[in-house]
């Protein structure tokens, strides 16, 4: 028992030291000792192990303007270790190998016209990427990002916009074809939210909502760097918050769901209901096309966007009434709606929810854009921070949160 406890403490300290190195552009052993409250001897011992196992590199002494002896700077080793991340989408699968310094070692993207066998395609991509880096890179884990909500206790798919069964077969099937490497399944909104953390310089007590405005609508509540409920998507089904109790019944069973009012998949129907002029029934109304109409001053688009902003503000305001969130960060494809839409949202926002909370809440867009592919880095960093262990065996683990 004593040996086991020592291993747990050692693993925790190695994770702290590695995280501090990862978050810096170079840090000395002496500074690590100050920040961790560990002895210099303990820090040096753990650092040497990180260097010997290929996680960290000693860059040597860095010349500065300060007098005296210059300390050796430690940085994350960007070579030799990587996490393979897949993003499952309705019409494509993309895979990237993410190094520990967040750089991309390699990628594959395949688009599909018909039904996707996600397990089969993931296996093929895994084998292809693994072959490319064989003998050069250790794959520490495999992460699957998807617009899916999973029960973290039994692996049952609760809801998804993908054509996958609502049971635990997809995870068991994937585990069978990737039998040994740690396998993690994360909700897409959680990965986007975790990638936003470097832009959130705040104390641990600060609570935020990350809103993923896409074909559907997802949300994650963050308290400092902690995601409420983890990355399974099992904490909030914000897209199925009702903004109209007498509205159309959703496939989830509720009425007037937010994503059927404001999600991109609902824009065609909403535009038709609104009587928006010039909408071709055979074309897809998107956030981008709505933004184009708004900023081109086309008839009806400003009023249409005000209706969308009103529904979104109602949902956010009522969530803030429950959670007293200090800020709301809007990410996803909906960012293309731009500052004009954000101003509409801010204008109607005070009319919704408990005023004492709402008045203190900041609204802004994400610092990350959809084309940044930040979800891949978010998934890799979350996997390493939450699940990876320097001292405990991880083979055959399936991680659902």
Protein Blocks (a to p, Z undefined) as FASTA:
>chain_A
ZZmmmmmmmmmmmmmmmmmmmmpgbdcfklmmmmnopafklmmmmmmmmmmnopaccebj
addfbecjddddddddfehiacddddddfkbccdddddfkopafbdcddddfbdcdfklm
mmmmmmmmmmmmgokaccfbdcddddddddfknopafbdcbdcddbfklmmmmmmmmmmb
ccddddfklmmmmmmmmmmccdfklccddddddfbdcddddehjacghijnopmbcfklp
cfbfkbccdfkopahifklmmgmklmmmmmmmnopghiafkbccdfklmmmmmmnopghk
lmmmmmmmmmmmmmmmmmmmmnopabdcdedjklmnommlmmmmmmmmmmgcjfklmmmp
ccdddfbdfklommmmmmmmmmmmmmocfkbcfehiacfZZ
